[in-house]
Amino acid sequence: MRRTAVAGTLAVLVGVASLLWGCARSEFRTDPGPGPDADPRMVASADGVPVTASWFEQTYIDFLVKSGANDTLLNRWAHLDFLLDSILLAGEFEASDDAASDDFKRFVKRVELEELGSRYFEVGLIDTMAAPTERQIRTAFQRSKEKAVVRHLYFTSPDEARESWKRLQAGKPFLEEARDVYGLSRVDSAAGYLGEVGYWSVDDAFAEAAWRLSPGAWSQPVRTRFGWHIILLEQRTRSPLLSESEFQTARAGISSQYRLRRRRLEGDGFVRQFMEAREVQVNAPTISALSDLIQSLDPAVGHPLASAPALQSETLAAELDEGGVLATYEWDGDREAFTAGQYAFWLESLPQREARERTAASVGRALRNELLARAADEVGLRDAEWETEVRRRVLLESAARMRRAIRTDSSEVAPERLREAYDRLRLDAGRHRARQASFRAALYPSRAEAEEAVRKGVEWTISYKNVPLQDVPGWGPWVASLPLDDVSVVGRRDDWAVIHVLERVSSPVSREQYIQRLSKELAPRIREYDLVRSLRERVDVVVDTSLFESLSFLGSRPEPSPRASEPHLPE
């Protein structure tokens, strides 16, 4: 449904105000890691393209975070193989017609500008930050061994948060204020109760505010990436014993976590000050019209899954007035415009759910990307480090596009190649089962809103009954593992979901039934495997096994695991 003009304008004003002067943390990388050109440790290379330890570590940790996998030597080898294969597949993509397409050229330009914004952030903030002191590291270590029992009042408006804090200061009991804030009919001891939380397990600003409190005290309004909070500390529990040896063992990891938290917190202020200096003014009617247009073009309508089609820059640009002014800003004494055409350029790199449902916030994010890149360009930050990061991101995207082209190839795979794959995967008869489930779900922009819905009552907008899990890839991994008949909150790429698994059943299938079901999935991966194997036979692939297996960037080295002597079948 399209918004009315009044509703659209209000949403625009609230959304842009909150995004332009806030700091959503996904529009640029706040922890770029070691400078890629400064790392002499080359763990591998393919066709002369190096894989340094720092590049491997950065991409591997990202893989662990997104996949939820454990750090094992087998997973490390698989990820190294992925990077080496990506180098080879990227070379194949560069020789294809797709590499010269307008779509890919736009992608490369976006990457160049995004990395410029990252460099501006690094040089302007990270490179000037002092190393943490011994006292700061020890304090963080002590807090990491504690748990805090907290409850909070949540607001989307800073004005509402301030008014609530004034009422508490005037003597209103916290639970009575929670009743009114959450719209309850009576005082409820569970209102706003978060329970026991860890120092590193919650939002950075939330944690720092909570750990500054004494038991029984509440904070002033605290701004987090989810909104505004007033935090009440009920009690804090401490580890009975903190030994010096334990601190020394954990010291490097705690120092790294502390530096990352400082970067995020100070990064908020850095970008907020940068945008405040631009004196941004929004054009609410134009943004409201853009929101209506996106709704009318939205390919995800009727697609509640995570794999819903993405909004395309080219599609949007063809329908809008590219010169339409969405906002204006101050730059070197001149008033300049941010247009609908500029927003369309950024669209495919923006969170898709935000673009669909909070267009004003999405415009703010795109404007920030544009201005950070412009500022970086003006001070000449297209340096060697920028060039390396651009090259690596383009390489990985080129390989991803090549993989998609291979996996959408409809040509037949020889039956003997399929049989070889089944045998390598040890698909033994009798151990395969078909899984079905009944579940319902609802989507929210933030974790705080999802948890609030759980407390107040979820309006279920997505429902499946007896659906095969392989038919719902956007939900299958969670539905397969979440507790039955329990309401759970899970984070997805662009949003948060509340999921209630009602029933889950499985039944055995024969080897032939399983082979038939997997044929469609395995065939494209076999084509990729065969191509990578042929490429590896034509170029030099070198791995420094001793250096690679000695890496201890996660604080430990996994136990050795057996490794295949040739490329693994793509997963």
C-alpha positions as CSV (number, residue, x, y, z in Angstrom):
1,M,0.0,0.0,0.0
2,R,1.3,3.5,-0.9
3,R,1.6,6.1,1.8
4,T,-0.7,9.1,1.9
5,A,1.0,12.5,1.3
6,V,0.7,13.4,5.0
7,A,2.0,10.1,6.3
8,G,4.8,10.1,3.7
9,T,6.0,13.5,4.7
10,L,6.0,12.7,8.4
11,A,8.0,9.6,7.7
12,V,10.4,11.5,5.6
13,L,11.0,14.1,8.3
14,V,11.5,11.6,11.0
15,G,13.6,9.2,8.9
16,V,16.0,11.7,7.4
17,A,16.5,13.5,10.7
18,S,17.4,10.3,12.4
19,L,19.7,9.0,9.7
20,L,21.5,12.1,8.5
21,W,22.7,13.0,12.0
22,G,23.0,9.5,13.4
23,C,25.4,6.9,12.4
24,A,24.1,3.6,11.0
25,R,27.2,1.4,11.0
26,S,26.8,-0.5,7.8
27,E,27.4,2.3,5.2
28,F,31.1,2.0,5.5
29,R,33.6,-0.3,7.2
30,T,34.7,1.0,10.6
31,D,37.3,-1.6,11.1
32,P,39.3,-2.0,7.9
33,G,42.0,-4.1,9.5
34,P,45.7,-4.0,8.8
35,G,46.9,-2.0,5.8
36,P,47.0,-4.6,3.0
37,D,50.2,-3.3,1.4
38,A,52.0,-3.3,4.8
39,D,51.6,-7.1,5.4
40,P,54.6,-9.1,4.0
41,R,53.1,-12.5,5.1
42,M,52.0,-14.1,1.8
43,V,50.3,-17.4,2.7
44,A,49.4,-18.3,-0.9
45,S,49.1,-17.1,-4.4
46,A,47.3,-18.0,-7.6
47,D,48.6,-17.0,-11.0
48,G,50.8,-14.5,-9.3
49,V,48.0,-12.8,-7.3
50,P,48.9,-12.9,-3.6
51,V,46.8,-13.9,-0.6
52,T,48.3,-12.1,2.4
53,A,47.7,-13.2,6.0
54,S,45.8,-10.0,6.7
55,W,43.5,-10.4,3.7
56,F,42.8,-14.0,4.6
57,E,42.1,-13.1,8.2
58,Q,39.8,-10.2,7.3
59,T,37.7,-12.3,4.9
60,Y,37.8,-15.5,7.1
61,I,36.5,-13.7,10.2
62,D,33.8,-12.2,8.1
63,F,32.9,-15.7,6.9
64,L,32.7,-17.0,10.4
65,V,30.5,-14.1,11.6
66,K,28.0,-14.5,8.7
67,S,27.9,-18.3,8.6
68,G,28.0,-19.0,12.3
69,A,30.7,-21.7,11.6
70,N,33.4,-22.7,14.0
71,D,37.0,-21.9,13.6
72,T,38.6,-25.2,12.5
73,L,41.7,-25.9,10.4
74,L,39.4,-27.6,7.9
75,N,37.3,-24.4,7.6
76,R,40.5,-22.3,7.2
77,W,41.7,-24.5,4.4
78,A,38.3,-24.4,2.7
79,H,38.2,-20.6,2.9
80,L,41.8,-20.4,1.5
81,D,40.6,-22.6,-1.4
82,F,37.7,-20.2,-1.8
83,L,40.0,-17.2,-2.2
84,L,42.4,-19.0,-4.5
85,D,39.4,-20.2,-6.7
86,S,38.0,-16.7,-6.6
87,I,41.2,-15.3,-8.1
88,L,41.0,-17.8,-10.9
89,L,37.3,-17.3,-11.6
90,A,37.8,-13.5,-11.5
91,G,40.3,-13.8,-14.3
92,E,37.7,-15.8,-16.4
93,F,35.1,-13.1,-15.7
94,E,37.4,-10.3,-16.9
95,A,37.6,-12.0,-20.2
96,S,33.8,-12.2,-20.5
97,D,31.4,-9.7,-22.1
98,D,29.8,-9.2,-18.7
99,A,32.9,-7.4,-17.4
100,A,32.2,-4.6,-19.9
101,S,28.5,-4.3,-19.0
102,D,27.1,-1.0,-17.7
103,D,25.9,-2.8,-14.6
104,F,29.4,-4.0,-13.6
105,K,30.9,-0.6,-14.4
106,R,28.4,1.0,-12.0
107,F,29.4,-1.6,-9.4
108,V,33.1,-0.8,-9.7
109,K,32.4,2.9,-9.4
110,R,30.4,2.4,-6.2
111,V,33.2,0.3,-4.7
112,E,35.7,3.0,-5.6
113,L,33.5,5.6,-3.8
114,E,32.7,3.4,-0.8
115,E,36.4,2.7,-0.3
116,L,37.2,6.4,-0.5
117,G,34.7,7.0,2.3
118,S,36.4,4.2,4.3
119,R,39.8,5.8,3.7
120,Y,38.5,9.2,4.9
121,F,37.2,7.6,8.0
122,E,40.5,5.8,8.6
123,V,42.7,8.9,8.1
124,G,40.3,11.2,9.9
125,L,39.7,9.1,13.0
126,I,41.3,5.7,13.2
127,D,44.9,6.8,12.4
128,T,44.7,9.5,15.0
129,M,43.4,7.3,17.8
130,A,45.8,6.6,20.7
131,A,46.4,3.0,21.7
132,P,44.4,1.9,24.8
133,T,46.2,2.3,28.1
134,E,47.0,-0.5,30.5
135,R,44.3,0.7,32.9
136,Q,41.7,0.8,30.1
137,I,42.6,-2.8,29.1
138,R,42.4,-4.1,32.6
139,T,39.1,-2.3,33.2
140,A,37.7,-3.9,30.1
141,F,39.0,-7.3,31.2
142,Q,37.3,-6.9,34.5
143,R,34.0,-5.9,32.9
144,S,34.2,-8.8,30.5
145,K,34.1,-11.1,33.6
146,E,30.9,-9.5,34.9
147,K,27.2,-9.7,34.1
148,A,24.7,-6.9,34.5
149,V,21.0,-7.4,35.2
150,V,19.2,-4.5,33.4
151,R,15.9,-3.2,32.3
152,H,15.3,-0.3,29.9
153,L,12.8,2.1,28.5
154,Y,13.0,2.3,24.7
155,F,12.1,5.3,22.5
156,T,12.4,6.2,18.9
157,S,12.3,10.0,19.7
158,P,15.0,11.8,21.8
159,D,12.4,14.3,23.0
160,E,10.2,11.5,24.4
161,A,13.3,9.9,26.1
162,R,14.2,13.3,27.7
163,E,10.6,13.8,29.0
164,S,10.5,10.3,30.4
165,W,13.9,10.9,32.2
166,K,12.5,14.1,33.7
167,R,9.5,12.2,35.1
168,L,11.8,9.6,36.7
169,Q,14.0,12.4,38.2
170,A,10.9,14.0,39.6
171,G,10.2,10.8,41.6
172,K,8.0,8.6,39.3
173,P,8.7,4.9,40.0
174,F,10.5,3.2,37.1
175,L,7.9,0.4,36.7
176,E,5.1,2.9,36.5
177,E,7.0,4.8,33.8
178,A,7.6,1.5,32.0
179,R,3.9,0.8,32.1
180,D,3.1,4.1,30.4
181,V,6.0,4.0,27.9
182,Y,5.1,0.5,26.7
183,G,1.3,1.2,26.8
184,L,0.4,-1.5,29.4
185,S,-2.9,-1.6,31.3
186,R,-1.1,-2.2,34.6
187,V,2.3,-2.3,36.2
188,D,4.2,-5.3,35.0
189,S,7.4,-6.4,36.6
190,A,8.5,-7.8,33.2
191,A,8.2,-4.4,31.4
192,G,11.5,-3.5,29.8
193,Y,13.3,-6.3,31.5
194,L,16.3,-7.5,29.5
195,G,17.8,-9.7,32.3
196,E,21.5,-10.6,32.5
197,V,23.7,-9.2,29.8
198,G,27.4,-9.3,29.1
199,Y,29.7,-6.4,28.5
200,W,30.5,-7.4,24.9
201,S,27.1,-8.9,24.1
202,V,25.1,-5.7,23.7
203,D,25.2,-2.5,21.7
204,D,28.4,-0.5,22.5
205,A,26.8,2.7,23.8
206,F,24.3,0.6,25.8
207,A,27.1,-1.4,27.5
208,E,29.2,1.6,28.3
209,A,26.3,3.4,29.9
210,A,25.1,0.3,31.9
211,W,28.6,-0.3,33.3
212,R,28.9,3.3,34.5
213,L,25.8,2.9,36.7
214,S,25.6,1.8,40.3
215,P,22.9,-0.8,41.2
216,G,19.5,0.8,41.5
217,A,20.5,3.8,39.3
218,W,19.2,4.7,35.9
219,S,21.0,6.5,33.0
220,Q,20.2,9.6,31.2
221,P,18.8,8.9,27.6
222,V,21.4,6.8,25.7
223,R,21.5,6.8,21.9
224,T,22.3,3.4,20.3
225,R,21.9,2.2,16.8
226,F,18.4,1.0,17.6
227,G,17.0,4.2,19.1
228,W,17.1,5.9,22.6
229,H,17.1,4.1,25.9
230,I,17.0,4.8,29.6
231,I,18.8,2.0,31.4
232,L,18.2,0.8,34.9
233,L,20.9,-1.3,36.5
234,E,19.3,-3.8,39.0
235,Q,22.5,-5.6,39.9
236,R,25.9,-6.7,38.7
237,T,27.6,-10.0,39.3
238,R,31.4,-10.4,39.3
239,S,33.7,-13.4,38.8
240,P,35.0,-14.4,42.3
241,L,38.6,-14.7,41.0
242,L,40.5,-12.6,38.4
243,S,44.0,-13.9,38.0
244,E,47.0,-12.1,36.5
245,S,47.8,-15.2,34.3
246,E,44.2,-15.2,32.9
247,F,44.5,-11.4,32.1
248,Q,47.8,-11.9,30.3
249,T,46.4,-14.7,28.2
250,A,43.3,-12.6,27.3
251,R,45.1,-9.3,27.0
252,A,45.6,-9.1,23.2
253,G,42.0,-10.1,22.5
254,I,40.6,-7.7,25.1
255,S,42.7,-4.9,23.7
256,S,41.5,-5.6,20.2
257,Q,37.8,-5.6,21.3
258,Y,38.3,-2.4,23.2
259,R,39.9,-0.6,20.2
260,L,37.1,-1.8,18.0
261,R,34.4,-0.5,20.4
262,R,36.2,2.9,20.6
263,R,36.3,3.1,16.8
264,R,32.5,2.4,16.6
265,L,31.6,4.8,19.4
266,E,33.9,7.6,18.3
267,G,33.0,6.9,14.6
268,D,29.4,7.8,15.5
269,G,30.5,11.2,16.6
270,F,33.0,11.7,13.7
271,V,30.3,11.1,11.1
272,R,27.7,13.0,13.0
273,Q,29.9,16.1,13.2
274,F,30.8,15.7,9.5
275,M,27.1,15.7,8.5
276,E,26.2,18.5,10.9
277,A,28.8,20.7,9.1
278,R,27.0,20.1,5.9
279,E,23.7,21.7,7.2
280,V,21.5,19.2,5.3
281,Q,18.0,20.2,4.4
282,V,15.5,17.6,3.2
283,N,12.9,17.9,0.5
284,A,10.1,15.9,2.1
285,P,7.6,15.9,-0.8
286,T,10.2,14.6,-3.3
287,I,11.4,11.8,-0.9
288,S,7.8,10.9,-0.3
289,A,7.2,10.6,-4.1
290,L,10.4,8.5,-4.3
291,S,9.1,6.2,-1.6
292,D,5.8,5.7,-3.5
293,L,7.7,4.9,-6.7
294,I,9.9,2.3,-5.0
295,Q,6.8,0.7,-3.6
296,S,5.2,0.5,-7.1
297,L,8.4,-1.0,-8.6
298,D,9.3,-3.3,-5.6
299,P,10.1,-6.8,-7.0
300,A,10.0,-8.2,-3.4
301,V,6.2,-7.8,-3.1
302,G,4.9,-11.3,-2.4
303,H,8.5,-12.5,-1.6
304,P,8.9,-12.8,2.2
305,L,12.1,-14.8,1.9
306,A,15.6,-13.5,2.3
307,S,16.2,-14.4,-1.3
308,A,13.6,-11.9,-2.5
309,P,14.7,-10.0,-5.7
310,A,16.7,-6.9,-5.1
311,L,15.7,-3.4,-6.3
312,Q,17.8,-2.5,-9.3
313,S,19.4,0.9,-9.9
314,E,18.7,0.7,-13.6
315,T,15.0,0.0,-13.1
316,L,14.5,2.9,-10.7
317,A,16.5,5.3,-12.8
318,A,14.4,4.6,-15.8
319,E,11.2,5.6,-13.9
320,L,12.2,8.7,-12.0
321,D,13.2,12.3,-12.6
322,E,16.9,12.0,-12.1
323,G,17.2,15.7,-11.4
324,G,14.7,15.7,-8.6
325,V,16.2,17.2,-5.5
326,L,16.0,15.0,-2.4
327,A,18.1,17.2,-0.2
328,T,20.5,20.1,-0.2
329,Y,23.8,20.5,1.7
330,E,26.5,23.1,2.3
331,W,29.9,22.5,0.6
332,D,32.7,25.1,0.6
333,G,30.2,28.0,1.0
334,D,27.8,26.8,-1.7
335,R,24.4,25.1,-1.5
336,E,24.4,21.9,-3.5
337,A,21.8,19.3,-4.3
338,F,21.6,15.5,-3.8
339,T,19.4,14.2,-6.5
340,A,17.2,11.2,-7.2
341,G,19.6,10.1,-9.9
342,Q,22.5,10.1,-7.4
343,Y,20.3,8.0,-5.0
344,A,19.5,5.5,-7.8
345,F,23.3,5.1,-8.3
346,W,23.8,4.0,-4.7
347,L,20.6,1.9,-4.5
348,E,22.0,-1.6,-5.0
349,S,24.6,-1.1,-2.2
350,L,22.0,0.0,0.3
351,P,20.1,-2.2,2.7
352,Q,17.1,-3.4,0.7
353,R,14.5,-3.5,3.4
354,E,15.4,0.0,4.5
355,A,15.0,1.3,0.9
356,R,11.6,-0.3,0.7
357,E,10.2,0.6,4.1
358,R,12.2,3.5,5.3
359,T,13.2,5.3,2.1
360,A,14.0,8.6,4.0
361,A,16.6,6.8,6.1
362,S,18.0,5.1,2.9
363,V,18.4,8.5,1.2
364,G,20.3,9.7,4.3
365,R,22.7,6.7,4.0
366,A,23.3,7.3,0.3
367,L,23.9,11.0,0.9
368,R,26.5,10.2,3.5
369,N,28.3,7.8,1.2
370,E,28.4,10.4,-1.5
371,L,29.8,13.1,0.8
372,L,32.4,11.0,2.6
373,A,33.7,9.9,-0.8
374,R,33.8,13.5,-2.1
375,A,35.7,14.7,1.0
376,A,38.2,11.9,0.5
377,D,38.7,12.7,-3.1
378,E,39.4,16.4,-2.3
379,V,42.3,15.4,0.0
380,G,43.8,12.9,-2.4
381,L,43.0,9.6,-0.8
382,R,43.1,7.4,-3.9
383,D,46.3,5.9,-2.6
384,A,47.9,2.5,-2.7
385,E,45.8,1.2,0.2
386,W,42.6,2.4,-1.4
387,E,43.6,0.8,-4.7
388,T,44.3,-2.6,-3.0
389,E,41.0,-2.6,-1.2
390,V,39.1,-1.7,-4.4
391,R,41.0,-4.4,-6.4
392,R,40.2,-7.1,-3.8
393,R,36.5,-6.2,-3.6
394,V,36.1,-6.1,-7.4
395,L,38.0,-9.5,-7.6
396,L,35.5,-11.1,-5.1
397,E,32.5,-9.7,-6.9
398,S,33.9,-10.8,-10.3
399,A,34.3,-14.3,-9.0
400,A,30.8,-14.2,-7.5
401,R,29.3,-13.2,-10.8
402,M,31.2,-15.9,-12.6
403,R,29.9,-18.5,-10.1
404,R,26.3,-17.3,-10.7
405,A,26.8,-17.6,-14.4
406,I,28.1,-21.1,-14.1
407,R,25.3,-22.1,-11.6
408,T,22.6,-20.8,-13.9
409,D,24.0,-22.7,-16.9
410,S,21.3,-25.1,-18.0
411,S,23.6,-27.5,-19.9
412,E,23.6,-31.1,-19.0
413,V,26.2,-32.7,-16.7
414,A,27.4,-36.1,-17.6
415,P,25.8,-38.8,-15.4
416,E,29.2,-40.2,-14.5
417,R,30.3,-36.8,-13.1
418,L,27.1,-36.7,-10.9
419,R,27.8,-40.2,-9.7
420,E,31.4,-39.3,-8.9
421,A,30.2,-36.3,-6.8
422,Y,27.7,-38.5,-4.9
423,D,30.5,-41.0,-4.2
424,R,32.9,-38.3,-3.0
425,L,30.2,-36.9,-0.7
426,R,29.5,-40.4,0.6
427,L,25.8,-40.2,0.1
428,D,25.0,-43.6,1.6
429,A,21.5,-45.0,1.4
430,G,19.6,-44.9,4.7
431,R,21.0,-41.8,6.2
432,H,19.0,-39.2,4.3
433,R,15.8,-37.6,5.5
434,A,13.3,-35.2,4.1
435,R,12.4,-32.3,6.5
436,Q,9.2,-30.3,6.6
437,A,8.0,-27.7,9.0
438,S,5.2,-25.5,10.0
439,F,6.1,-22.0,11.2
440,R,5.2,-18.4,11.3
441,A,7.3,-15.2,11.3
442,A,7.3,-11.4,11.2
443,L,10.0,-9.0,10.1
444,Y,11.3,-5.8,11.8
445,P,14.0,-3.2,11.0
446,S,15.8,-3.6,14.3
447,R,16.4,-6.0,17.1
448,A,14.8,-3.6,19.6
449,E,11.6,-3.5,17.6
450,A,11.5,-7.2,17.2
451,E,12.0,-7.8,21.0
452,E,9.4,-5.1,21.7
453,A,6.9,-7.0,19.4
454,V,7.6,-10.2,21.3
455,R,6.7,-8.5,24.6
456,K,3.6,-6.8,23.3
457,G,2.4,-9.5,20.9
458,V,3.6,-10.4,17.4
459,E,1.5,-9.7,14.4
460,W,2.4,-12.7,12.3
461,T,2.7,-11.7,8.6
462,I,4.4,-14.8,7.2
463,S,3.1,-18.3,7.6
464,Y,3.9,-21.8,6.2
465,K,2.3,-25.2,6.8
466,N,4.1,-28.4,6.2
467,V,6.6,-26.8,3.8
468,P,9.8,-28.7,2.7
469,L,12.7,-26.8,4.2
470,Q,14.7,-26.8,0.9
471,D,11.8,-24.8,-0.6
472,V,12.2,-21.9,1.8
473,P,16.0,-21.2,1.8
474,G,15.5,-17.8,3.4
475,W,14.1,-19.5,6.5
476,G,15.3,-23.2,6.4
477,P,18.5,-22.8,8.5
478,W,16.7,-21.2,11.4
479,V,13.5,-23.3,11.2
480,A,15.7,-26.4,11.2
481,S,17.5,-25.5,14.5
482,L,15.3,-23.2,16.6
483,P,13.4,-24.7,19.6
484,L,9.9,-26.0,18.9
485,D,6.9,-23.9,20.1
486,D,9.2,-21.1,21.2
487,V,9.3,-17.5,19.9
488,S,12.9,-16.6,18.8
489,V,14.4,-13.4,17.5
490,V,17.1,-13.8,14.8
491,G,19.2,-11.3,12.8
492,R,19.2,-11.4,9.0
493,R,21.2,-9.5,6.5
494,D,18.9,-6.4,6.2
495,D,16.4,-6.9,9.1
496,W,15.4,-8.9,12.2
497,A,12.9,-11.7,12.3
498,V,10.7,-13.2,15.0
499,I,10.1,-16.9,14.3
500,H,7.7,-19.4,15.9
501,V,8.4,-23.0,14.8
502,L,5.1,-24.9,15.4
503,E,6.0,-28.3,14.0
504,R,9.0,-30.1,12.4
505,V,8.9,-33.6,10.9
506,S,11.4,-35.7,9.0
507,S,11.0,-38.9,7.1
508,P,13.7,-41.2,5.6
509,V,14.2,-41.2,1.8
510,S,16.0,-43.7,-0.4
511,R,19.4,-43.1,-1.9
512,E,17.8,-42.7,-5.4
513,Q,15.2,-40.3,-4.1
514,Y,17.9,-38.2,-2.5
515,I,20.1,-38.3,-5.6
516,Q,17.2,-37.2,-7.7
517,R,16.5,-34.3,-5.4
518,L,20.2,-33.2,-5.3
519,S,20.9,-33.5,-9.0
520,K,19.6,-30.0,-9.7
521,E,21.7,-28.5,-6.9
522,L,24.9,-30.5,-7.6
523,A,25.1,-30.0,-11.3
524,P,26.0,-26.3,-11.3
525,R,28.6,-26.9,-8.6
526,I,30.2,-29.7,-10.6
527,R,30.5,-27.3,-13.5
528,E,32.2,-24.8,-11.2
529,Y,34.5,-27.5,-9.8
530,D,35.5,-28.7,-13.2
531,L,36.3,-25.2,-14.4
532,V,38.4,-24.4,-11.3
533,R,40.3,-27.7,-11.6
534,S,41.2,-27.0,-15.2
535,L,42.3,-23.5,-14.3
536,R,44.5,-24.8,-11.5
537,E,46.2,-27.1,-13.9
538,R,47.1,-24.2,-16.2
539,V,48.5,-21.7,-13.6
540,D,50.8,-21.8,-10.6
541,V,49.0,-22.1,-7.2
542,V,51.4,-21.8,-4.3
543,V,50.6,-22.2,-0.6
544,D,53.0,-21.7,2.4
545,T,51.6,-24.4,4.5
546,S,53.8,-23.8,7.5
547,L,52.9,-20.1,7.7
548,F,49.2,-20.7,7.0
549,E,48.8,-23.3,9.7
550,S,50.7,-21.2,12.2
551,L,48.3,-18.3,12.0
552,S,46.8,-17.6,15.4
553,F,44.8,-14.4,14.8
554,L,41.8,-15.8,16.7
555,G,43.9,-16.4,19.8
556,S,44.5,-20.1,19.2
557,R,45.5,-22.5,16.4
558,P,42.9,-25.2,15.6
559,E,44.0,-28.9,15.7
560,P,45.3,-30.2,12.4
561,S,42.6,-31.7,10.2
562,P,42.9,-33.8,7.0
563,R,42.7,-31.8,3.8
564,A,41.9,-32.8,0.2
565,S,44.8,-32.5,-2.2
566,E,42.7,-30.9,-4.9
567,P,40.0,-28.2,-5.0
568,H,36.9,-29.0,-2.9
569,L,33.5,-29.4,-4.4
570,P,31.9,-25.9,-4.0
571,E,29.5,-25.7,-1.1
